[in-house]
C-alpha cells in the first residue's frame, strides 16, 4: 500500500496515517525496491496499449466512489473492452497501482492568479502566483494546466489579461499559456526545495474530435471508437501545448526540480477511452476520459515515477 499525504491534513488524520504506515512498513519497502528495479533505465512513457486478459473487472466500483462525477462515470457503457487495455512500456513492466492514496485538490485552472479588480473585473495575471504560499506546505505536488486557456465566453473565467504590467482585453492564448507556464517554473525554482518536496507536471491529456488526427479521415468524434490506436506512434503527432511544456521545462535552470509525467501521446492513442454519450452529460464528450479507465494508468505511472 502507498500512502501519500501532505501537511494539509489534521492531526487526527495524520496520526491515523502514521499508524497505517507503521503497520505496512515491510510492504512499502518491498514495493519501493520493486519499483526501482522495474523502472531503472526505462522510459515509462514509451510503449503501447495491450490487452490484459487478467483484467475482468474495473479496478474499482464507480457506483460506490463519492468523488467520481456523473459526467465521467461510464458504468452504463455497453462495451467493456476499453477496460482491458494496459499500458506496456517498451523496456520494462509497470508496477500495479495499489490503493488508499490521500490527495488534496487545489483548483487553480491557470496556475497563475485570477483576481477581481475594483471597477475592472476578473484579471488573469500572467506574472503572479499568490497561491504558492499554500502549495509550499505539501510534500508532493502534481501540477497541470491547459484546457481552460483556450476557453472563450461565456465559459471564460476572466475579463482581462495582465501581462508585464499591461492590461489587455485578450491576446494570443498560446502566448499567454507559455508566459503563465514560465511564471510557474520560476516559482518552483525559487520557492521549492527539491530535496524536501517532489514536484511533478502532468502533461496534456487528449481530445478526439477529428478522425484525421488518428488516421481515419472523415470520422467525427469518438462515439463509435472501441479500440486504441495500435502501436507507439500517434498519427496527429505531439500537440502544440505539449510541445510548449517540453520547451519551457528544457530551459529550466534547475532541471531536477520538476519531473514530467509525459502522458500526452499514450493518452492520444486511447481514442476509445472517452465517455462519448455513455454518461450523464448531455452531449458527446470526447475530451474527458471514463472512470475507471485511462486516468488509472496515469496514476500507475505516477506511482512508479514517485520512487
GUVEXDO-377223 format. One record per residue (C-alpha): residue number from 1; residue in one letter; x, y, z. Coordinates in steps of 0.1 Angstrom, whole numbers, plus 5000, padded with zeros to 4 digits. Layout:
<nodes>
+-----+------+------+------+------+
| seq | type |   xx |   yy |   zz |
+-----+------+------+------+------+
| NUM |    A |    X |    Y |    Z |
...
+-----+------+------+------+------+
</nodes>
This chain:
<nodes>
+-----+------+------+------+------+
| seq | type |   xx |   yy |   zz |
+-----+------+------+------+------+
|   1 |    X | 5000 | 5000 | 5000 |
|   2 |    X | 5012 | 5035 | 4992 |
|   3 |    X | 5001 | 5064 | 5013 |
|   4 |    X | 5009 | 5099 | 5001 |
|   5 |    X | 4997 | 5129 | 5021 |
|   6 |    X | 5006 | 5165 | 5026 |
|   7 |    X | 5007 | 5187 | 5057 |
|   8 |    X | 4971 | 5199 | 5049 |
|   9 |    X | 4956 | 5171 | 5069 |
|  10 |    X | 4945 | 5174 | 5106 |
|  11 |    X | 4965 | 5159 | 5134 |
|  12 |    X | 4938 | 5131 | 5138 |
|  13 |    X | 4942 | 5121 | 5102 |
|  14 |    X | 4980 | 5123 | 5103 |
|  15 |    X | 4981 | 5101 | 5134 |
|  16 |    X | 4958 | 5076 | 5116 |
|  17 |    X | 4981 | 5076 | 5085 |
|  18 |    X | 5012 | 5071 | 5107 |
|  19 |    X | 4995 | 5041 | 5122 |
|  20 |    X | 4988 | 5027 | 5088 |
|  21 |    X | 5023 | 5033 | 5076 |
|  22 |    X | 5039 | 5017 | 5107 |
|  23 |    X | 5018 | 4986 | 5101 |
|  24 |    X | 5028 | 4984 | 5064 |
|  25 |    X | 5064 | 4993 | 5065 |
|  26 |    X | 5076 | 4959 | 5052 |
|  27 |    X | 5051 | 4960 | 5023 |
|  28 |    X | 5060 | 4996 | 5013 |
|  29 |    X | 5098 | 4988 | 5014 |
|  30 |    X | 5092 | 4958 | 4991 |
|  31 |    X | 5073 | 4979 | 4966 |
|  32 |    X | 5098 | 5007 | 4966 |
|  33 |    X | 5126 | 4982 | 4958 |
|  34 |    X | 5104 | 4966 | 4931 |
|  35 |    X | 5096 | 4999 | 4915 |
|  36 |    X | 5133 | 5009 | 4915 |
|  37 |    X | 5143 | 4977 | 4897 |
|  38 |    X | 5114 | 4979 | 4872 |
|  39 |    X | 5119 | 5015 | 4862 |
|  40 |    X | 5157 | 5018 | 4861 |
|  41 |    X | 5169 | 5027 | 4826 |
|  42 |    X | 5133 | 5026 | 4813 |
|  43 |    X | 5112 | 5054 | 4798 |
|  44 |    X | 5078 | 5046 | 4813 |
|  45 |    X | 5061 | 5068 | 4787 |
|  46 |    X | 5073 | 5050 | 4756 |
|  47 |    X | 5053 | 5018 | 4747 |
|  48 |    X | 5019 | 5007 | 4735 |
|  49 |    X | 4985 | 4996 | 4747 |
|  50 |    X | 4980 | 4958 | 4750 |
|  51 |    X | 4951 | 4936 | 4761 |
|  52 |    X | 4955 | 4923 | 4796 |
|  53 |    X | 4933 | 4892 | 4798 |
|  54 |    X | 4937 | 4891 | 4836 |
|  55 |    X | 4916 | 4922 | 4839 |
|  56 |    X | 4880 | 4912 | 4840 |
|  57 |    X | 4865 | 4940 | 4861 |
|  58 |    X | 4875 | 4976 | 4866 |
|  59 |    X | 4899 | 4985 | 4894 |
|  60 |    X | 4871 | 5000 | 4914 |
|  61 |    X | 4834 | 5003 | 4915 |
|  62 |    X | 4824 | 5038 | 4904 |
|  63 |    X | 4789 | 5035 | 4919 |
|  64 |    X | 4805 | 5034 | 4954 |
|  65 |    X | 4831 | 5061 | 4949 |
|  66 |    X | 4817 | 5096 | 4960 |
|  67 |    X | 4844 | 5115 | 4942 |
|  68 |    X | 4835 | 5105 | 4906 |
|  69 |    X | 4813 | 5130 | 4888 |
|  70 |    X | 4784 | 5117 | 4867 |
|  71 |    X | 4799 | 5130 | 4835 |
|  72 |    X | 4830 | 5108 | 4839 |
|  73 |    X | 4812 | 5076 | 4850 |
|  74 |    X | 4808 | 5051 | 4821 |
|  75 |    X | 4791 | 5024 | 4842 |
|  76 |    X | 4764 | 5021 | 4816 |
|  77 |    X | 4787 | 5019 | 4786 |
|  78 |    X | 4777 | 4987 | 4767 |
|  79 |    X | 4812 | 4977 | 4756 |
|  80 |    X | 4837 | 4968 | 4783 |
|  81 |    X | 4867 | 4961 | 4762 |
|  82 |    X | 4882 | 4995 | 4768 |
|  83 |    X | 4888 | 4985 | 4805 |
|  84 |    X | 4910 | 4956 | 4795 |
|  85 |    X | 4939 | 4976 | 4779 |
|  86 |    X | 4970 | 4982 | 4800 |
|  87 |    X | 5000 | 5004 | 4791 |
|  88 |    X | 5031 | 4984 | 4784 |
|  89 |    X | 5064 | 5003 | 4784 |
|  90 |    X | 5088 | 4991 | 4757 |
|  91 |    X | 5117 | 4983 | 4780 |
|  92 |    X | 5101 | 4973 | 4814 |
|  93 |    X | 5069 | 4964 | 4832 |
|  94 |    X | 5047 | 4989 | 4850 |
|  95 |    X | 5041 | 4982 | 4887 |
|  96 |    X | 5004 | 4979 | 4895 |
|  97 |    X | 4989 | 5008 | 4915 |
|  98 |    X | 4978 | 4999 | 4949 |
|  99 |    X | 4952 | 5019 | 4970 |
| 100 |    X | 4943 | 5043 | 4999 |
| 101 |    X | 4962 | 5073 | 4985 |
| 102 |    X | 4951 | 5105 | 5000 |
| 103 |    X | 4951 | 5136 | 4978 |
| 104 |    X | 4944 | 5173 | 4984 |
| 105 |    X | 4929 | 5190 | 4953 |
| 106 |    X | 4936 | 5227 | 4948 |
| 107 |    X | 4916 | 5241 | 4919 |
| 108 |    X | 4938 | 5266 | 4900 |
| 109 |    X | 4928 | 5264 | 4863 |
| 110 |    X | 4958 | 5285 | 4851 |
| 111 |    X | 4983 | 5281 | 4879 |
| 112 |    X | 4988 | 5318 | 4878 |
| 113 |    X | 4963 | 5341 | 4896 |
| 114 |    X | 4929 | 5353 | 4886 |
| 115 |    X | 4919 | 5382 | 4908 |
| 116 |    X | 4889 | 5406 | 4909 |
| 117 |    X | 4900 | 5442 | 4905 |
| 118 |    X | 4876 | 5471 | 4915 |
| 119 |    X | 4860 | 5488 | 4885 |
| 120 |    X | 4878 | 5464 | 4861 |
| 121 |    X | 4866 | 5428 | 4867 |
| 122 |    X | 4884 | 5395 | 4867 |
| 123 |    X | 4920 | 5397 | 4857 |
| 124 |    X | 4942 | 5368 | 4846 |
| 125 |    X | 4977 | 5378 | 4859 |
| 126 |    X | 5004 | 5360 | 4839 |
| 127 |    X | 5032 | 5371 | 4862 |
| 128 |    X | 5016 | 5364 | 4896 |
| 129 |    X | 5013 | 5333 | 4918 |
| 130 |    X | 4999 | 5340 | 4952 |
| 131 |    X | 4986 | 5305 | 4957 |
| 132 |    X | 5021 | 5293 | 4960 |
| 133 |    X | 5021 | 5300 | 4998 |
| 134 |    X | 4996 | 5272 | 5002 |
| 135 |    X | 5014 | 5249 | 4978 |
| 136 |    X | 5047 | 5251 | 4997 |
| 137 |    X | 5031 | 5232 | 5026 |
| 138 |    X | 5029 | 5200 | 5005 |
| 139 |    X | 5054 | 5171 | 5003 |
| 140 |    X | 5044 | 5161 | 4968 |
| 141 |    X | 5029 | 5184 | 4942 |
| 142 |    X | 5013 | 5175 | 4909 |
| 143 |    X | 5005 | 5204 | 4885 |
| 144 |    X | 4985 | 5205 | 4853 |
| 145 |    X | 4971 | 5232 | 4831 |
| 146 |    X | 4960 | 5239 | 4795 |
| 147 |    X | 4924 | 5231 | 4787 |
| 148 |    X | 4909 | 5264 | 4801 |
| 149 |    X | 4935 | 5286 | 4784 |
| 150 |    X | 4915 | 5283 | 4751 |
| 151 |    X | 4880 | 5289 | 4766 |
| 152 |    X | 4861 | 5319 | 4753 |
| 153 |    X | 4830 | 5335 | 4767 |
| 154 |    X | 4807 | 5326 | 4783 |
| 155 |    X | 4829 | 5299 | 4799 |
| 156 |    X | 4860 | 5322 | 4801 |
| 157 |    X | 4866 | 5328 | 4838 |
| 158 |    X | 4884 | 5362 | 4833 |
| 159 |    X | 4876 | 5396 | 4817 |
| 160 |    X | 4912 | 5410 | 4812 |
| 161 |    X | 4947 | 5397 | 4810 |
| 162 |    X | 4976 | 5414 | 4828 |
| 163 |    X | 5009 | 5408 | 4811 |
| 164 |    X | 5040 | 5426 | 4824 |
| 165 |    X | 5021 | 5455 | 4838 |
| 166 |    X | 4999 | 5459 | 4807 |
| 167 |    X | 4961 | 5453 | 4809 |
| 168 |    X | 4947 | 5439 | 4776 |
| 169 |    X | 4912 | 5426 | 4767 |
| 170 |    X | 4927 | 5395 | 4751 |
| 171 |    X | 4959 | 5381 | 4735 |
| 172 |    X | 4971 | 5350 | 4717 |
| 173 |    X | 4962 | 5322 | 4740 |
| 174 |    X | 4992 | 5301 | 4731 |
| 175 |    X | 5015 | 5330 | 4740 |
| 176 |    X | 4996 | 5336 | 4773 |
| 177 |    X | 4999 | 5299 | 4782 |
| 178 |    X | 5036 | 5299 | 4776 |
| 179 |    X | 5041 | 5331 | 4797 |
| 180 |    X | 5020 | 5317 | 4825 |
| 181 |    X | 5039 | 5284 | 4824 |
| 182 |    X | 5072 | 5303 | 4826 |
| 183 |    X | 5060 | 5322 | 4857 |
| 184 |    X | 5051 | 5288 | 4873 |
| 185 |    X | 5085 | 5273 | 4865 |
| 186 |    X | 5103 | 5304 | 4881 |
| 187 |    X | 5081 | 5299 | 4912 |
| 188 |    X | 5091 | 5263 | 4915 |
| 189 |    X | 5128 | 5271 | 4910 |
| 190 |    X | 5127 | 5299 | 4936 |
| 191 |    X | 5104 | 5285 | 4963 |
| 192 |    X | 5106 | 5247 | 4962 |
| 193 |    X | 5134 | 5227 | 4978 |
| 194 |    X | 5137 | 5196 | 4956 |
| 195 |    X | 5154 | 5177 | 4985 |
| 196 |    X | 5122 | 5180 | 5005 |
| 197 |    X | 5094 | 5184 | 4980 |
| 198 |    X | 5088 | 5163 | 4948 |
| 199 |    X | 5072 | 5183 | 4920 |
| 200 |    X | 5055 | 5167 | 4890 |
| 201 |    X | 5039 | 5183 | 4860 |
| 202 |    X | 5013 | 5160 | 4844 |
| 203 |    X | 5014 | 5165 | 4806 |
| 204 |    X | 4984 | 5174 | 4785 |
| 205 |    X | 4957 | 5147 | 4781 |
| 206 |    X | 4939 | 5141 | 4748 |
| 207 |    X | 4907 | 5151 | 4729 |
| 208 |    X | 4894 | 5131 | 4700 |
| 209 |    X | 4871 | 5151 | 4678 |
| 210 |    X | 4886 | 5147 | 4643 |
| 211 |    X | 4894 | 5112 | 4628 |
| 212 |    X | 4922 | 5125 | 4606 |
| 213 |    X | 4942 | 5130 | 4638 |
| 214 |    X | 4943 | 5093 | 4644 |
| 215 |    X | 4944 | 5081 | 4607 |
| 216 |    X | 4907 | 5079 | 4600 |
| 217 |    X | 4897 | 5109 | 4578 |
| 218 |    X | 4860 | 5116 | 4578 |
| 219 |    X | 4853 | 5103 | 4613 |
| 220 |    X | 4837 | 5129 | 4635 |
| 221 |    X | 4840 | 5124 | 4673 |
| 222 |    X | 4847 | 5093 | 4694 |
| 223 |    X | 4812 | 5078 | 4698 |
| 224 |    X | 4819 | 5046 | 4678 |
| 225 |    X | 4855 | 5041 | 4689 |
| 226 |    X | 4861 | 5008 | 4708 |
| 227 |    X | 4899 | 5002 | 4702 |
| 228 |    X | 4930 | 5023 | 4708 |
| 229 |    X | 4954 | 5034 | 4681 |
| 230 |    X | 4977 | 5004 | 4679 |
| 231 |    X | 5014 | 5008 | 4682 |
| 232 |    X | 5035 | 5036 | 4697 |
| 233 |    X | 5030 | 5064 | 4672 |
| 234 |    X | 5000 | 5088 | 4672 |
| 235 |    X | 4995 | 5100 | 4636 |
| 236 |    X | 4985 | 5135 | 4647 |
| 237 |    X | 5018 | 5140 | 4664 |
| 238 |    X | 5026 | 5159 | 4696 |
| 239 |    X | 5000 | 5187 | 4703 |
| 240 |    X | 5013 | 5223 | 4704 |
| 241 |    X | 5006 | 5227 | 4741 |
| 242 |    X | 5027 | 5196 | 4749 |
| 243 |    X | 5055 | 5210 | 4727 |
| 244 |    X | 5054 | 5242 | 4747 |
| 245 |    X | 5056 | 5224 | 4780 |
| 246 |    X | 5087 | 5204 | 4769 |
| 247 |    X | 5103 | 5236 | 4756 |
| 248 |    X | 5097 | 5255 | 4788 |
| 249 |    X | 5109 | 5227 | 4810 |
| 250 |    X | 5140 | 5222 | 4789 |
| 251 |    X | 5151 | 5258 | 4795 |
| 252 |    X | 5149 | 5254 | 4833 |
| 253 |    X | 5180 | 5263 | 4853 |
| 254 |    X | 5173 | 5235 | 4878 |
| 255 |    X | 5161 | 5207 | 4856 |
| 256 |    X | 5159 | 5183 | 4885 |
| 257 |    X | 5132 | 5204 | 4902 |
| 258 |    X | 5103 | 5191 | 4880 |
| 259 |    X | 5095 | 5157 | 4867 |
| 260 |    X | 5073 | 5155 | 4836 |
| 261 |    X | 5046 | 5128 | 4837 |
| 262 |    X | 5046 | 5126 | 4799 |
| 263 |    X | 5012 | 5111 | 4794 |
| 264 |    X | 5003 | 5130 | 4762 |
| 265 |    X | 5010 | 5105 | 4734 |
| 266 |    X | 4998 | 5074 | 4754 |
| 267 |    X | 4966 | 5093 | 4761 |
| 268 |    X | 4961 | 5103 | 4725 |
| 269 |    X | 4964 | 5066 | 4715 |
| 270 |    X | 4932 | 5059 | 4736 |
| 271 |    X | 4906 | 5073 | 4712 |
| 272 |    X | 4883 | 5047 | 4727 |
| 273 |    X | 4886 | 5059 | 4763 |
| 274 |    X | 4861 | 5088 | 4764 |
| 275 |    X | 4826 | 5089 | 4779 |
| 276 |    X | 4811 | 5099 | 4745 |
| 277 |    X | 4774 | 5097 | 4752 |
| 278 |    X | 4776 | 5069 | 4778 |
| 279 |    X | 4773 | 5091 | 4809 |
| 280 |    X | 4750 | 5117 | 4825 |
| 281 |    X | 4764 | 5145 | 4803 |
| 282 |    X | 4740 | 5160 | 4777 |
| 283 |    X | 4761 | 5158 | 4746 |
| 284 |    X | 4791 | 5139 | 4732 |
| 285 |    X | 4822 | 5141 | 4755 |
| 286 |    X | 4854 | 5133 | 4736 |
| 287 |    X | 4875 | 5155 | 4759 |
| 288 |    X | 4874 | 5138 | 4793 |
| 289 |    X | 4881 | 5101 | 4800 |
| 290 |    X | 4860 | 5074 | 4815 |
| 291 |    X | 4864 | 5065 | 4852 |
| 292 |    X | 4875 | 5038 | 4857 |
| 293 |    X | 4898 | 5038 | 4826 |
| 294 |    X | 4928 | 5057 | 4812 |
| 295 |    X | 4933 | 5080 | 4842 |
| 296 |    X | 4940 | 5050 | 4863 |
| 297 |    X | 4971 | 5043 | 4841 |
| 298 |    X | 4982 | 5079 | 4848 |
| 299 |    X | 4981 | 5070 | 4885 |
| 300 |    X | 5002 | 5039 | 4879 |
| 301 |    X | 5028 | 5060 | 4860 |
| 302 |    X | 5028 | 5085 | 4888 |
| 303 |    X | 5033 | 5057 | 4914 |
| 304 |    X | 5062 | 5043 | 4895 |
| 305 |    X | 5078 | 5077 | 4889 |
| 306 |    X | 5074 | 5087 | 4926 |
| 307 |    X | 5100 | 5062 | 4936 |
+-----+------+------+------+------+
</nodes>
